[in-house]
Amino acid sequence: MSAFSFMRNPEAEQSYEVGDVVEVYCEHDNENEERVRDWVEGVVVQVDEKMVAVQFRVNVYLTNGWMVPDRILWFPVRSEHVRVVPEKK
């Protein structure tokens, strides 16, 4: 009987490193201190094989409306809600 392996190494389309500036689509406070759901800039503070942690300078909120006290949200590495900010020339 042959053994089957159901696990494979994730092939990340986008790899992140600590210190990368990214944009995240989430609920946050804008410049006028109004709560909006839009893209906001943050910095990658931790990365592992499956998850990326992003910290923000503004208040961010969970989907149930609670504010995140440390302003850090975790996302899957392949999340469509995280994108790298293009380098400015």
C-alpha positions in Angstrom: 0.0 0.0 0.0 1.5 3.4 -1.0 1.5 6.3 1.5 -0.2 9.5 0.5 0.9 12.8 1.7 -1.8 15.4 2.0 0.4 18.2 3.3 2.6 20.2 1.0 4.8 23.3 1.5 2.8 26.4 0.9 4.0 28.3 -2.1 3.5 31.9 -1.1 2.7 34.2 -4.0 3.7 37.1 -1.8 6.4 36.8 0.8 6.5 39.4 3.6 9.4 40.4 5.8 9.3 42.3 9.1 9.4 46.0 8.4 7.6 45.8 5.1 5.0 48.5 4.6 1.7 47.1 3.5 -1.9 48.2 3.0 -4.7 46.3 4.7 -8.4 46.4 3.9 -10.1 46.7 7.4 -12.2 48.9 9.6 -10.2 51.7 11.1 -10.3 55.4 12.1 -9.5 57.9 9.3 -7.9 61.3 9.6 -11.3 62.8 10.8 -11.5 60.1 13.5 -14.5 58.6 11.7 -14.7 54.8 11.5 -14.4 53.6 7.9 -13.8 50.3 6.0 -11.0 51.0 3.5 -7.3 50.4 2.8 -5.0 51.6 5.6 -1.2 51.5 5.7 0.6 49.4 8.3 3.9 47.7 9.0 4.6 44.0 9.1 5.8 43.1 12.7 5.8 39.3 12.5 5.7 36.6 9.8 5.5 32.8 9.9 4.6 30.1 7.3 0.9 30.8 7.5 0.2 34.2 9.1 1.4 37.8 8.9 0.9 40.3 11.7 0.5 44.0 10.8 0.6 46.9 13.2 -1.1 50.3 12.5 -0.7 53.9 13.7 -4.5 54.3 13.8 -7.2 52.5 15.8 -8.3 49.3 14.0 -11.4 47.2 14.7 -12.4 43.6 14.6 -15.4 42.5 12.4 -17.6 42.5 15.5 -16.8 46.1 16.2 -14.3 45.8 19.0 -11.2 48.0 18.9 -7.9 46.2 18.9 -5.9 47.6 21.9 -2.4 46.9 20.5 -3.4 47.9 16.9 -2.1 44.6 15.5 -4.2 42.4 13.2 -3.2 38.9 12.0 -4.0 37.7 8.4 -3.3 34.6 6.4 -0.2 35.1 4.2 -2.4 34.7 1.1 -5.1 37.0 2.2 -6.6 39.3 -0.4 -7.0 41.9 2.3 -3.2 42.6 2.5 -1.1 44.1 -0.3 2.4 45.5 -0.5 2.6 49.2 -0.9 4.5 50.0 -4.2 7.8 51.8 -3.7 7.6 55.5 -4.3 10.0 56.9 -6.9 
